[in-house]
Amino acid sequence: QVQLVESGGGLVQPGGSLRLSCAASGTARPIHIMGWHRQAPGKQRELVATITREGSTNYRDSVKGRFTISRDNAKNSVYLQMDSLKAEDTAVYYCVVFVGNFLTQVWGQGTQVTVSS
């Protein structure tokens, strides 16, 4: 069974940076797509960024130029470098991966990111 372990959340001031990490374990199947979603209080969960196994990336407009997603296929890990953070980036960030030929979706437990002075 695939398990995801997230780390790197925390409290940061506006304009600061954080780096989220997510490591997948428990599978020998290829992980095709890895990504991050977020959910702020009272709002729906939304896509932040995704990256394919080949390295193609996709970002929501509000984080373009500030966030960078990357992955290490050998470690089955995905990262989210978040710079120039804003208060509106405050949310629980969830790692998500799509595994195997049927793109089985697996979610992490979430990590809190709070941007506040």
C-alpha positions in Angstrom: 0.0 0.0 0.0 1.4 3.4 -1.0 2.1 5.7 1.9 3.0 9.4 1.7 5.0 11.3 4.3 4.9 15.1 4.1 7.2 17.5 5.9 8.3 21.1 5.8 5.2 23.1 6.8 5.2 25.8 9.4 4.8 29.5 10.2 6.5 32.1 8.1 6.3 35.8 7.6 4.9 37.3 4.4 7.7 37.4 1.8 9.4 34.4 3.4 10.0 30.9 2.0 9.2 27.3 2.8 10.1 24.0 1.2 7.6 21.1 1.4 8.7 17.6 0.9 6.7 14.4 0.2 8.1 10.9 0.0 6.2 7.9 -1.3 6.8 4.4 -0.2 5.3 1.0 -0.4 5.0 0.6 -4.2 7.2 -0.8 -7.0 4.8 0.7 -9.6 5.8 3.8 -11.4 4.5 7.1 -10.0 3.5 9.0 -13.1 2.2 12.3 -11.7 3.0 14.0 -8.3 1.6 17.2 -7.1 0.4 19.5 -4.4 -3.1 20.7 -3.5 -4.1 23.0 -0.7 -7.2 23.8 1.3 -7.7 27.0 3.2 -10.3 27.3 6.0 -13.8 27.5 4.5 -12.6 27.0 1.0 -12.5 24.1 -1.4 -9.3 22.1 -2.0 -7.4 23.5 -5.0 -4.6 22.4 -7.2 -1.3 24.2 -6.6 1.1 22.4 -8.9 1.8 19.1 -10.6 4.8 17.4 -12.2 5.0 14.4 -14.5 7.6 11.7 -14.3 9.3 13.3 -17.3 9.4 16.7 -15.5 6.6 18.6 -17.2 5.1 21.1 -14.7 1.8 22.8 -14.2 0.9 25.6 -11.8 -2.1 27.5 -10.7 -1.9 31.1 -11.9 -1.7 32.6 -8.4 1.6 30.8 -7.6 3.4 31.1 -10.9 6.8 32.7 -10.5 6.7 32.1 -6.7 6.4 28.4 -6.3 8.6 25.7 -7.9 7.7 22.0 -8.0 10.4 19.4 -8.5 10.8 15.6 -8.0 13.4 13.0 -7.5 12.2 9.8 -9.2 14.9 7.7 -7.6 13.6 8.7 -4.2 9.9 8.7 -5.2 9.8 12.2 -3.7 8.3 15.5 -4.7 9.1 19.0 -3.4 7.5 22.4 -3.4 9.7 25.4 -3.0 7.5 28.3 -2.0 9.0 31.8 -2.2 7.5 35.3 -1.7 4.8 33.8 0.4 1.6 35.7 1.0 -1.1 35.5 3.6 -3.5 34.0 1.0 -1.1 31.0 0.7 -2.1 30.0 4.2 -3.6 26.5 4.0 -3.2 22.9 4.6 -1.0 21.5 1.8 -1.6 18.0 0.5 0.7 15.8 -1.5 -1.0 13.7 -4.1 0.5 11.0 -6.4 -0.9 8.9 -9.3 0.5 5.4 -9.3 0.7 2.6 -11.8 -1.1 2.1 -15.1 -4.5 2.9 -13.7 -3.3 6.1 -12.1 -4.4 5.2 -8.6 -4.7 8.4 -6.6 -3.1 8.6 -3.2 -3.2 11.5 -0.8 -0.9 12.6 2.0 -2.1 13.6 5.4 -1.5 17.3 4.9 0.9 19.8 6.3 -0.1 23.2 7.6 1.4 26.3 6.1 0.7 29.6 7.8 1.9 33.0 6.4 1.5 35.7 9.0 3.4 38.5 10.6 
